Amino acid sequence: MLILILLYVIVLLLFLGVIFSNLRKYGWSVFSYFSIFLTIFYLLVPLISTILFGLKPKTDSFFVVYKLPDHHLIYNLYLAAFVIFLALLCLVIGYQVKPKYKIERITYKKIGNISLPHFFVVALTFISVVSLYAYVSGFGSLKAAIINANFVRSGYYKDMEGGSTAHTFFFRFIFLCLIPILFFFYNKYKKKSIYTYGAFLVSSVIIVILYLFLSAGRQSIIDLILIFVLPSLMRKNLVVNKFLIIFAVLALFALPVLETFFKLKSLEYNDVDLDFSGTFINEFGFPYYSLLYAMEENYSFFYFSDFFANIFGKILPSSLNPGIETTNYLNSYYMLGIRVKSIPPGLIAQGYYSLGAIGVIIVSFLTGVFLKFLDTFLRQITKIDKGFFIFYAYFITSSLDWARTGLPGNYFYDTVFLSTLLFLFFAFNFHRKKAE
């Protein structure tokens, strides 16, 4: 056990060195934020888990107790450590690949007398309103939609309902209201049209309903606040300030309170779990535990089928899925004993479920390449127009979805992510040239 702890401490210090080096050079970036959470999921969690539970990792309040013969368990724990170290190494190597392009300038386009960005945010607001109406109507009322929020989010609603759940497809389009809000603050020091103000006001109402009552997610609220905190730091090339430190501390202590609110719509003191070590493992432990199950259970490799299967339910209706099983269903079955989509595998287990250690290498390396592309592109456009820092902040916070879930549907195929790409690539004309 001491050897295992020592190994994690050494790798933790090395990887923190990489993160601090990136923060010192660039300030906040997609890579640094993403890597901080990888550190929590795959270095701090197994380290704390080993210290708390020894060689019997478990969380009594949420996950099924991990049951293996002692000799087999020790082997798996060391194998998991090796796979984690390999994944982090491949991520860093992938991030060294430099994209060969450079953004020169941005030209704003128009449709008649209306600039394309203004037209775009009004269209997104309209789609968001229609989607909210279609989603709530499927439940019969807003109250019923709020009551079922947790079931929809965890994947239980379909099994409970037994009938048509087609209306839940519209849920993902409600999130489009975030783009008009970001655009409003992007135009903070620029001339605004009546369309921009209208889209902002309507979208603000929708976002309150969505984040506080329908999305049932603590991460959404924390991310939304960070989107408006990070740009000021990034403009000044700062990593932290007093507000960010206070917010981080409050967010950590607020986890049990938010858990209670989203589950019970109540803030009664007796409902709040004050077991912070248990809360930490429950909140951040599933990516590591998923990897342990992925190494232990018998199944056929997925061969990255999630990248195809996750299209259904995100871009296309899930009813069109030809029956391809996704990793989150299998992972949930191993942990809970039932087939629901409530527990995603996380980044590293996604690679392992797909093709073992080779899959981990592929997923981690390509993730590093992708993060480098994002950071390079976003740094260039923020140098041209500092208003884009708020969109950069969005990409930074949303990267957590990929690290935490490892599901393409939750990140690459998410409508908000795609819409932001559309906003960046189609609302503006980026003039590029090859880097010298």
N, C-alpha and C positions, 0 to 999 in steps of 0.2 A: 504493500500500500504506500509506503514512504517513497519507493522508487517512482511509482505512478504520479504521486503528488509532485515530486521533484521535476519530473519530465514536463508536467503541465506548467509549473512555475517558470521553467527555463523558456519554453515556447511562448508563454504569456509575455514575458519581458521582451523577448525578441520581436514579437508581433506588435507590441505596444510601441517599440522603438520605430518600427515602420510607420505606424499611424502618426506618431508625434512628428516624425520627419516630414510626412506629407502635410500635416497641419501647419508646421512651421514654414514650409515652402509656399503653399497655396492657400492657407486658411481652410475654411470649410469646403468640402467637395463631396461628390457622390461616393467616391472611394473611401474617404475617411469616415463618413457617417456609417456607411455600409460595414466597414471593417470593425467599428466600435461594437456593433451589435453581433457580428460574428464572434468577437472576443467574448461577449457575454454568453452567447448560446453554446459555444464550442470549447471555451477555455475556462471561464469562471464557473459555469454550471457543473461540468464534470469535476472540477477541482473542489467546489463546495460540496457537491454530492458525495465525493469520495471521503471528504473530511467528516460530513454528517452521518453518512450511512455505511462507511467502510466499503467492503466489497459486496454489499447488498443494496445497490441503488434502488430507491423506490420513492414514491410520493403517495402516501396513504389516502389523501383527500381527493385525488383526481385520477391518476393513472392506475392501471392494474399493477399489482406488485410484480416486479420483474423476477421471474422464477427460473433459475438455471442451476445445474450442479456447480458446486464451488469451483472445481477445476476448469470447467467450461466457461464459467462466468469470468474468471481471471483472464483467460485467453481472450475473450471478447472485449474486455475492458482495455487491454493493451492493444488489441487490433483496432479498436475505435480510436484510441489515441494516435496510432500511426496514420490512420485514414484522415483524421482531422489535421494532423501536421502536414500531410501530403496535400490536402485541399488548400490550406492557407498558402503553402509554397507555390502551388500552381496559380492561385489567384494573383499573387504578387508578380509572378513571371508574366502572366497574361497582361497585367497592367503596364508592363514596360513596352508593349507594342504601341508604336506611335502612328496615329492616322496621318495620311499624306494629303492634307488639304488645309486651306486657310480661308476664312471668311473675310472679304474685303469691305463690303458695305451692305446695307439693307435698304431696299426701295419699297415704299408703301404703295399698295395698289388700291384702286377704287372701283366701285360699281356705281356708275353715275356720279352723284355728288356725295355718296356715302363711302367712306373708306372700308375696305374689305374686313379689317378687324372688327369694326363696329357692327357690320352686317353679321359677321360670324358669331359674336357674343349674343346678339339678339336671337339668332336662330337656335343657339344652344339653350338659351333660357326658355324658349318656346318648347323645345323638345323635352327639357327637364320638367316643365309644368305638366305637359301632356302625359309624360311617363309617371309622374307622381299620381295624377288622377287615375290612370289605368291600373297602377299598382294598388292603390287604396281601394278602388272600386271592386277589385277582385276579392277583397276581404269583407266588403259590405260597409265598412266604416273605418275612419282613422283610428278609433279606439281599438278595433279588432286587429288592425295592422300593427299597432304598437304592442298589443298583447302577444302577438305571434312573432315579434321581431327576433327574439332569441332562437326560436325554432327554425326560422328561415335561414338565419346566419349559420347555424350549426348543421343544417341539412336534415333535421328531424321533421320539418313541416310536411314534406312530401309524403313521408311514411304515415304521419298522423292523419293527413287529410284524406288520402285514398282516392280522391277525385282529381279534377283538373287543377293544376297549379301553374297554368300558363301565364297568369298575371305576374308571377314573380320574375319573369324574364325582363319586365320593364324596370325592375329595381336598379339595375346597373346604370341605366340612362339618367336616373335622377341625379347622380353625382356630377353630371355635366354642369350643374349650377355653380360648381367651384370655379370654372374657367372665367365666367363673367366677373366674379368677385376679384380674382387675381388680376384680370385685365383692368379693372377699375383702379386698383392700386398701382398697376404698371403705369397708368396715365395720371398718376398723382399730381405731377407738375405740368401736365399738358392740357390742352383744351379738350373739354368733354362735351359730348353731344347729349341731347335728351334721351337718345336710345341707350347710351352708356349708363346714365343714371337710372333709367327704368329697369334695365337688365340687372343692375347691381341691387336695387331694392327688392325686386321679386326674388332674385337668387338668394339674397340674405335670409329671407323668410323661409325658403325651401331648405337651406343649409341648416338652419336651427332645428326644423322639424326632423330632418334626416339624421343629423349627428347626435341629437339628444334623445330621440325617440325611436327612429326606425333602423338605424345602422347597428345599434346595440354594441358599439365598439369603443373601447377606451382609447385605442391607438389613434382612431380618426380625430378625436378631439385634441390629443397631444400634438399630433402632426399638424393640424390646422393652426394651432398657436405658434408652433415652430416656424411655419411658413412665413409668418409675419415678424418673427424674432430674428431669424438668420440673416435676411437681407442687409440690415443695418450693420451687423458684424462683418459681413462679406465686403461691403463697400469700404469699410475702414481696415480691412484685412486683419480683423481681430478673431480670436478663437472663442473667448469667453468675455462676459462682462457680469456685473452684479446681478442683473435681471435674469440672465441665463442660468446662473448658479442657483438662484432662489427658485426659479421655475423647475429645474432638474430635481431639487430636493423635494419640493411640493408634489411633483409628479410621482416620485417614488413612493411617498407616503400616501398619496391619493389613490394608489392602485386598489387597495381593499375597499375604499369608499366607492370608487367608480364601479367596482365589481358588484357591490351591493345594489347600487342605483340601477345598473343596466339589467340585472337579473330580477329585482323585486320592485323597481321604481319606488324605492324607499331609501331613506338615509338614517334609519333607526340605528342607534349605537350598538344594540345587541346583534345586529346583522353583520357588523363589520368584523372581518377576520384580522386579528392583530398578530397572528403568527407570521412575522415578516420573512423568516427563513423558509417556511413552507410556502408562503406566497411567492417568494422569489423563484423557487424551483417550479412551482405550478405555472407561473407566468412565462418563464423563459426556458423551462426544461424540456419541452416536447421535441425540439429539433435534435437534441442529444439523445434522448430516449428513443426517438424514431430511428436513429442510426443504429442503436443497439438491437432493436427489433429487426431492422433490415438485414443485419448481419446474422441473426440467429434463425429466423423463420425460413421455411422452405417455400419457394415460389419461383415462377419463371420470370426472368428479367423482363422489364417493361420496354427496353430498347428505346427509351425517350418518347414513348407513345403519348405521354401527357401533353407534349407540344402539339399533337394533333387532337387528342380527345378533349383538351381544355377549350378548344374553339367552340364546342357545343356548350351552350349555357352562358357564354360570354359574348360571342359574336353571332352565333347561330343558336336557335332554340335547342335546349337539351333533348327534346323529343326526337331530334334528327340524328342523335348519336347512334351509330350502328351497334352499340353494345360494348364498346371498349371500356374496360375497367381502369380507373385511375388510381394513382398511388395513395391518394388521401383516403379512399374507401378502404383499401387493404390495410393501411397504417392504422386507421381508426378501429378496424376489426381486431388487429393484434393488441391494441391497447385497451379497448373498451368491450370487446367481444361482440360488437354489433356493427353492421355495415352501414355507416353514415359517413358524411364527408366532413366531420367536425374536426379532425386532427390532421393537418397537413404534415408532410414529411420534413420540411425544412430543406435548405439548399444542398447540404452534403448527403443526406439520406435520399434525396431525389436522384442524385448521381449514382448512389449505391443500388437503389431499387432498379435503376435503368440498366446498368452494366457493371455492377460491382466496383472494384477499385478503379478500373479503367473509366467507368462512367463518372466517378468522382473527379478524375483528372480532367476529362473533357469538359464537364459542367463548370468546374472551378476556373480552368484556363480561359474558356470562352466568356465567362462572367467578368474576369479581369479585363479582357479585351474590350468588352462592351462598356464597362465602367470608364475605361480610358477614353473611348469614343465620346461618351456623354460629357465627361469633364472637359475634354479638349474643345468640343463644339460649344458648350455653354460658356466657357471662359472667353472664347472669342467673341460671342455675341454680346456678352456683358461689357466687354471693352468698347464695343461700338455704341451700345445703348445700356446705361446702367439700370434702366427700368426693368430690364430682363432678370435682375437679381431675384425678383419674387418668383419667376418661373424656375430659375435655377434652384431656389429653395424648395419648390415643389418636387422637382426631380430628386433632390437630396433626401427628403423625408419619405417619398414614395418608394425609394430603393429598399426600405426595410421590408416591404411585402415580399420581395424576392428572397432576401436573406432568411426571413422568418418562415415563409411557407414553402418555398421551392416549387411553387405551382405557376406555370406560364399563364394560366387563366387569371390568377390573382395579380399578375404584374404586366407581362407583355401584351396580354389580350384584354386587359382592363380598359373599359371605355374612357375613363378619365385620362389614362396614360396615352391612349391613341388620340384622343381629342387634343391633348396638349401638343403632340407631335404634329397633328394637322394644323393647329394654330401656328406653330413655329415654321412649318415648311410651306404652307399654302396661303396663310394670311400675309406672309411677307415673302419677298423675293430675295433670297440670299445669293449674293454674287461670290462665287468661290474661285479660287485658283489653287494650283498644287503648291504645297509647301516647298520652299527652296531647300 
